[in-house]
Amino acid sequence: MKLKTLILALSALVMFSFFLNSCQSPEVTSAKVYFQQNNLEAAEEQLLIALQKEPMNPEVPFLLATGVYIPQKEWIKARDQLLKVKEINPNYTNPMTRTDAGEQLKRLWGEIHTQGANKFNDALKEIFPAEKDSLLKKATQKFELAIDIKGTEIISYNGLVKCYFLLDDSVNVIKWAEALMDKNLFDEDVYAYYVQILWAQNEKDKTIETLNNILSENPEAMKLQELRVQYLVQLERVEEAKDFAQKLTRENPDNVDLLYLLAQVFLITGDFESAQYEFNKVLIENPDDIEVLTRIAEAAFQAQDWLSTEDYARRIVELDPENAAGYMLLWKSLYNQGNKDEAEKYRQIEKSLR
């Protein structure tokens, strides 16, 4: 009786084994054996045959990608096979890895992007220009490969454009920024580098047009908003710049960078009282900011407000006793108030510092 039971169990096991093997081609079965033997070349050969025999089986390209090409660092081949899996069956999940093609692509992209980011960070630490450029070029290769693997990851474009900007490669900055635009993706840093290159190449009208287009859809991009105001001022479209700057400060009243920018615009337009008012808002955040104190002192001087100029100038030289500009503003404000002896004292200090 026991012998009969044993024979029945063995027969069931054989039939079960036969059923499992019948679900996949002999080539796939052989490839899995070769994987166990770490014979990737033979496994690839068997899987390529299987791919021809059963082109609609998503397991075959999945195994080619994860079992052969990723271990061999054949990144593009791995990408192509994973994309093939998604074409055959977008919902396919491998029972062994419990991952799908999208997850594997993300992992593959992540590994390459991280290599690029590490090269980029190493470049920033490098003090020798030649070595720095060499590392940046290696980083660009990794970032471009990462984009080839997964072309919608904005962070890879960010790293790539930064590398090319640091390498003074304006052609590639434009190329990859426009590639991002073509995909309808947005990254503030990428577009900031892009418009700076356009401006440097004297494409002034295109720069403003590009900024207007980008900001119509991404008004929260403050870096680009500031660039637009600055460029409009340089084009002597000052009233337009002032309108934008005032609108921005109304919408972002706590943004000191925008307040400073508006104050500068007022300074340029000759509205010195408004400039002082805006500079004072900035000083509330940091009352010891020498640069802001200097700008507000200049605005007060232009407005012929000698007392305010003196007050700001004294604060400047107290904070920085070797600040020649501070002493110049101080002695001129005193001179205009009729305090000629004291003015001469500070004029001599300014001369010695210059």
C-alpha positions as CSV (number, residue, x, y, z in Angstrom):
1,M,0.0,0.0,0.0
2,K,2.8,2.4,0.9
3,L,4.6,1.5,-2.3
4,K,1.5,2.3,-4.4
5,T,1.1,5.7,-2.6
6,L,4.7,6.5,-3.3
7,I,4.4,5.6,-7.0
8,L,1.3,7.8,-7.3
9,A,3.1,10.8,-5.6
10,L,6.1,10.4,-8.0
11,S,3.8,10.2,-11.0
12,A,2.1,13.4,-9.9
13,L,5.4,15.2,-9.4
14,V,6.6,14.2,-12.9
15,M,3.3,15.3,-14.4
16,F,3.5,18.7,-12.6
17,S,7.1,19.1,-13.7
18,F,6.0,18.4,-17.3
19,F,3.2,20.9,-17.0
20,L,5.5,23.7,-15.8
21,N,8.0,23.1,-18.6
22,S,5.3,23.0,-21.2
23,C,4.5,26.7,-20.3
24,Q,7.8,28.0,-21.7
25,S,9.9,27.2,-24.6
26,P,13.0,24.9,-24.3
27,E,15.2,27.9,-25.0
28,V,13.8,29.9,-22.0
29,T,14.3,26.8,-19.8
30,S,17.8,26.4,-21.1
31,A,18.6,30.1,-20.5
32,K,17.5,29.8,-16.9
33,V,19.8,26.9,-16.5
34,Y,22.7,28.9,-18.0
35,F,21.9,31.8,-15.6
36,Q,22.4,29.4,-12.7
37,Q,25.8,28.5,-14.3
38,N,26.6,32.2,-14.7
39,N,27.0,31.6,-18.5
40,L,25.4,34.8,-19.8
41,E,26.6,34.4,-23.3
42,A,24.8,31.1,-23.7
43,A,21.8,32.4,-21.9
44,E,21.6,35.4,-24.3
45,E,21.9,33.1,-27.3
46,Q,19.0,30.9,-26.1
47,L,16.8,34.0,-25.3
48,L,17.4,35.6,-28.7
49,I,16.2,32.3,-30.3
50,A,13.2,32.3,-28.0
51,L,12.5,35.9,-28.9
52,Q,12.0,34.8,-32.5
53,K,9.9,31.8,-31.6
54,E,7.6,33.6,-29.2
55,P,7.7,37.3,-29.9
56,M,4.7,38.0,-27.7
57,N,6.1,36.5,-24.5
58,P,7.1,39.4,-22.3
59,E,9.3,37.2,-20.1
60,V,11.9,36.7,-22.9
61,P,12.9,40.4,-23.3
62,F,12.6,40.9,-19.5
63,L,15.1,38.1,-18.9
64,L,17.4,39.5,-21.6
65,A,17.3,42.9,-20.0
66,T,17.7,41.9,-16.3
67,G,19.6,38.7,-16.7
68,V,22.0,39.5,-19.5
69,Y,22.3,43.2,-20.5
70,I,22.2,44.9,-17.1
71,P,24.8,42.7,-15.5
72,Q,27.0,43.3,-18.7
73,K,26.4,47.0,-18.4
74,E,24.8,47.0,-21.9
75,W,22.5,49.9,-20.9
76,I,20.9,50.7,-24.2
77,K,20.3,47.1,-25.0
78,A,18.7,46.7,-21.6
79,R,16.5,49.7,-22.2
80,D,15.4,48.5,-25.6
81,Q,14.3,45.1,-24.2
82,L,12.5,46.6,-21.3
83,L,10.6,48.9,-23.7
84,K,9.8,45.8,-25.7
85,V,8.3,44.2,-22.5
86,K,6.0,47.3,-22.1
87,E,4.9,47.1,-25.8
88,I,4.0,43.4,-25.4
89,N,2.3,43.6,-22.1
90,P,2.3,46.9,-20.1
91,N,1.0,45.0,-17.0
92,Y,3.6,42.2,-17.0
93,T,5.3,41.6,-13.7
94,N,8.1,39.1,-13.4
95,P,7.3,36.5,-10.8
96,M,10.9,36.1,-9.7
97,T,11.9,39.7,-9.2
98,R,8.3,40.9,-8.6
99,T,9.0,44.0,-10.6
100,D,7.7,45.3,-13.9
101,A,9.6,46.9,-16.9
102,G,8.8,50.4,-15.7
103,E,10.4,49.8,-12.3
104,Q,13.5,48.2,-13.9
105,L,13.8,51.2,-16.2
106,K,13.6,53.5,-13.2
107,R,16.3,51.6,-11.4
108,L,18.5,51.6,-14.5
109,W,18.1,55.3,-15.0
110,G,18.7,55.9,-11.3
111,E,22.0,54.1,-11.3
112,I,23.3,56.0,-14.4
113,H,22.1,59.4,-13.2
114,T,23.7,58.8,-9.8
115,Q,27.0,58.1,-11.5
116,G,26.7,61.4,-13.3
117,A,25.7,63.3,-10.2
118,N,28.8,61.9,-8.4
119,K,31.1,63.0,-11.2
120,F,29.5,66.5,-11.1
121,N,29.9,66.8,-7.4
122,D,33.5,65.7,-7.7
123,A,34.1,68.3,-10.3
124,L,32.8,71.1,-8.0
125,K,35.4,70.1,-5.4
126,E,38.2,70.0,-7.9
127,I,40.6,72.9,-7.7
128,F,42.6,72.2,-11.0
129,P,40.7,73.5,-14.0
130,A,41.8,70.7,-16.4
131,E,40.7,68.0,-14.0
132,K,37.5,69.8,-13.2
133,D,36.6,70.0,-16.9
134,S,37.5,66.3,-17.4
135,L,35.1,65.3,-14.6
136,L,32.4,67.5,-16.0
137,K,32.7,65.9,-19.4
138,K,32.5,62.5,-17.8
139,A,29.4,63.6,-16.0
140,T,27.8,64.8,-19.3
141,Q,28.3,61.4,-20.7
142,K,26.4,59.8,-17.8
143,F,23.6,62.3,-17.8
144,E,23.1,61.9,-21.6
145,L,23.0,58.2,-21.2
146,A,20.5,58.6,-18.3
147,I,18.3,60.7,-20.6
148,D,18.6,58.0,-23.4
149,I,17.3,55.5,-20.9
150,K,14.5,57.6,-19.5
151,G,13.9,60.8,-21.4
152,T,11.3,62.3,-19.0
153,E,13.5,62.6,-15.9
154,I,13.9,66.4,-15.5
155,I,16.7,66.1,-13.0
156,S,19.0,64.6,-15.6
157,Y,18.5,67.5,-17.9
158,N,19.2,69.8,-15.0
159,G,22.6,68.1,-14.3
160,L,23.5,68.0,-18.0
161,V,22.8,71.7,-18.7
162,K,24.7,72.7,-15.5
163,C,27.7,70.8,-16.7
164,Y,27.6,72.3,-20.2
165,F,27.1,75.8,-18.7
166,L,30.2,75.4,-16.5
167,L,32.1,74.1,-19.5
168,D,31.1,77.2,-21.5
169,D,29.5,75.0,-24.1
170,S,26.7,77.2,-25.2
171,V,25.7,75.0,-28.1
172,N,24.9,72.1,-25.9
173,V,23.2,74.3,-23.3
174,I,20.8,75.5,-26.0
175,K,20.4,72.0,-27.5
176,W,19.4,70.2,-24.2
177,A,17.3,73.1,-22.9
178,E,15.3,73.1,-26.1
179,A,15.1,69.3,-25.9
180,L,13.4,69.8,-22.5
181,M,11.1,72.4,-24.0
182,D,10.1,70.0,-26.8
183,K,9.0,67.5,-24.2
184,N,6.9,70.2,-22.5
185,L,8.8,69.7,-19.3
186,F,9.9,72.6,-17.0
187,D,13.0,73.2,-14.9
188,E,13.7,76.7,-13.7
189,D,17.5,76.3,-13.6
190,V,17.7,74.9,-17.1
191,Y,15.7,77.7,-18.6
192,A,17.6,80.3,-16.6
193,Y,20.9,79.0,-18.1
194,Y,19.2,79.0,-21.5
195,V,18.0,82.6,-21.5
196,Q,21.4,83.8,-20.1
197,I,23.1,82.1,-23.1
198,L,20.6,83.7,-25.5
199,W,21.2,87.1,-23.9
200,A,25.0,86.7,-24.1
201,Q,24.7,85.9,-27.8
202,N,22.9,89.2,-28.3
203,E,19.5,87.6,-29.1
204,K,17.8,90.2,-26.9
205,D,14.3,90.0,-28.5
206,K,14.3,86.2,-28.4
207,T,15.4,86.3,-24.8
208,I,12.4,88.4,-23.7
209,E,10.0,86.5,-25.9
210,T,11.2,83.2,-24.4
211,L,10.9,84.5,-20.9
212,N,7.4,85.8,-21.6
213,N,6.3,82.4,-23.0
214,I,7.8,80.4,-20.1
215,L,6.5,82.8,-17.4
216,S,3.0,82.8,-18.9
217,E,2.8,79.1,-17.9
218,N,5.2,79.2,-14.9
219,P,4.7,82.5,-13.1
220,E,6.1,81.1,-9.8
221,A,9.6,80.9,-11.3
222,M,11.1,83.8,-9.4
223,K,14.6,83.4,-10.8
224,L,13.2,83.9,-14.3
225,Q,11.0,86.7,-13.2
226,E,14.0,88.6,-11.9
227,L,16.0,87.9,-15.1
228,R,13.1,89.4,-17.2
229,V,13.1,92.6,-15.1
230,Q,16.9,92.9,-15.3
231,Y,16.9,92.4,-19.0
232,L,14.1,94.9,-19.6
233,V,16.0,97.5,-17.6
234,Q,19.1,96.9,-19.7
235,L,17.0,97.3,-22.8
236,E,15.8,100.6,-21.3
237,R,12.3,99.4,-21.2
238,V,12.2,100.7,-17.7
239,E,8.5,101.4,-17.2
240,E,7.8,97.8,-18.4
241,A,10.4,96.5,-15.9
242,K,8.9,98.6,-13.1
243,D,5.4,97.3,-13.8
244,F,6.6,93.7,-13.6
245,A,8.6,94.3,-10.5
246,Q,5.7,96.1,-8.7
247,K,3.3,93.3,-9.6
248,L,5.8,90.7,-8.3
249,T,6.3,92.5,-5.0
250,R,2.5,92.8,-4.5
251,E,2.1,89.1,-5.0
252,N,5.2,88.2,-2.9
253,P,5.5,90.9,-0.2
254,D,8.0,88.9,1.9
255,N,10.4,88.2,-0.9
256,V,13.4,90.4,-0.1
257,D,15.2,89.7,-3.4
258,L,12.2,91.1,-5.3
259,L,12.0,94.1,-3.0
260,Y,15.7,94.8,-3.6
261,L,15.1,94.4,-7.4
262,L,12.2,96.9,-7.3
263,A,14.3,99.4,-5.3
264,Q,17.0,99.1,-7.9
265,V,14.5,99.8,-10.7
266,F,13.3,102.9,-8.8
267,L,16.9,104.0,-8.4
268,I,17.4,103.7,-12.2
269,T,14.2,105.6,-13.0
270,G,15.3,108.5,-10.7
271,D,12.5,107.8,-8.1
272,F,14.9,108.0,-5.2
273,E,12.2,108.3,-2.5
274,S,10.5,105.1,-3.6
275,A,13.9,103.5,-3.9
276,Q,14.7,104.4,-0.2
277,Y,11.3,103.1,0.8
278,E,11.8,99.7,-0.8
279,F,15.5,99.4,0.4
280,N,14.3,100.1,4.0
281,K,11.9,97.0,3.7
282,V,15.0,95.0,2.8
283,L,16.9,96.4,5.7
284,I,14.3,95.2,8.2
285,E,15.3,91.7,7.3
286,N,19.0,92.3,7.7
287,P,19.9,95.7,9.1
288,D,23.6,95.1,8.8
289,D,23.7,94.4,5.1
290,I,26.4,96.7,3.9
291,E,25.4,96.4,0.2
292,V,21.8,97.4,0.9
293,L,23.0,100.3,3.2
294,T,25.3,101.5,0.4
295,R,22.4,101.5,-2.2
296,I,20.0,103.3,0.2
297,A,22.7,105.8,1.1
298,E,23.2,106.5,-2.7
299,A,19.5,106.9,-3.2
300,A,19.3,109.4,-0.3
301,F,22.3,111.3,-1.7
302,Q,20.7,111.5,-5.1
303,A,17.6,112.8,-3.5
304,Q,19.8,115.4,-1.7
305,D,18.6,114.1,1.6
306,W,22.0,114.8,3.3
307,L,20.9,113.9,6.9
308,S,19.7,110.4,5.8
309,T,22.8,109.9,3.7
310,E,25.0,110.8,6.7
311,D,23.0,108.3,8.9
312,Y,23.4,105.4,6.5
313,A,27.0,106.2,5.7
314,R,27.9,106.2,9.4
315,R,26.3,102.8,9.8
316,I,28.4,101.6,6.9
317,V,31.7,102.7,8.3
318,E,30.9,101.4,11.7
319,L,30.3,98.0,10.2
320,D,33.3,98.2,7.9
321,P,35.9,100.8,9.0
322,E,37.8,100.3,5.7
323,N,34.8,100.9,3.4
324,A,36.0,103.7,1.1
325,A,32.5,104.2,-0.5
326,G,31.0,104.7,3.0
327,Y,33.5,107.4,3.8
328,M,32.9,109.1,0.5
329,L,29.2,109.3,1.1
330,L,29.8,110.4,4.6
331,W,32.1,113.3,3.8
332,K,30.0,114.5,0.9
333,S,26.8,114.5,3.0
334,L,28.6,116.5,5.8
335,Y,30.1,118.9,3.2
336,N,26.6,119.6,1.8
337,Q,25.4,120.3,5.3
338,G,28.2,122.9,5.8
339,N,30.3,120.7,8.2
340,K,33.4,121.2,6.1
341,D,36.1,120.5,8.8
342,E,34.5,117.1,9.7
343,A,33.9,116.4,6.0
344,E,37.6,117.0,5.3
345,K,38.6,114.5,8.0
346,Y,36.6,111.8,6.4
347,R,37.7,112.8,2.9
348,Q,41.3,112.1,3.9
349,I,40.3,108.7,5.3
350,E,38.6,107.9,2.0
351,K,41.7,109.0,0.0
352,S,44.0,106.8,2.2
353,L,41.7,103.8,1.6
354,R,41.6,104.3,-2.1
